[in-house]
Amino acid sequence: MQKTAKLICGLLTSSQPVSLIFYISAGKLVRQIDLGLKPAGNYQTTQRSIYWDGRNASGEQVVSGIYFYQIDAGDYTDTREMVILK
């Protein structure tokens, strides 16, 4: 069974290029996902949320631990914390 993490992006008031950047707690880059231009709308619903498959840039499953992810959408940037448990 493949595990995924649901990441709530929020509300985009206009079309924006969106990217997610994942880091381990020590600050090392794990993976960057460029989602391209996303239309304005609410990205808090299950259907429009962003899902991460828990893989690093090499396609390997990440280990349990504390991770940070940064959401970049135009002028909006937010960094959040998540815990991966296996």
C-alpha positions, 0 to 999 in steps of 0.5 A, a space after each residue: 500500500 502506497 502512503 501519501 501525505 495530504 498537503 493543504 495549500 489554501 486559497 489562491 486568489 489568482 492563477 499562480 505557479 505553485 511549487 512544493 519544496 521538502 526538507 529534512 529537519 536539518 535543512 537538507 533538500 529532500 525533493 522539489 515538486 513544481 506543480 505549474 500554473 494553478 488556477 485561482 480557487 480553494 485548495 483546501 478540499 480533498 479533491 483539490 489538495 496536493 498529495 505527496 507520495 513520500 519519495 525523495 528526488 531519487 524516487 526512494 521512500 523517505 524515512 520516519 522523521 520530522 520534515 518541513 515543506 514550503 509552499 510557494 505560490 506567486 507572492 505567497 510562501 508558507 513553511 509547515 512541519 510534518 511528521 512521517 511515521 512508518 
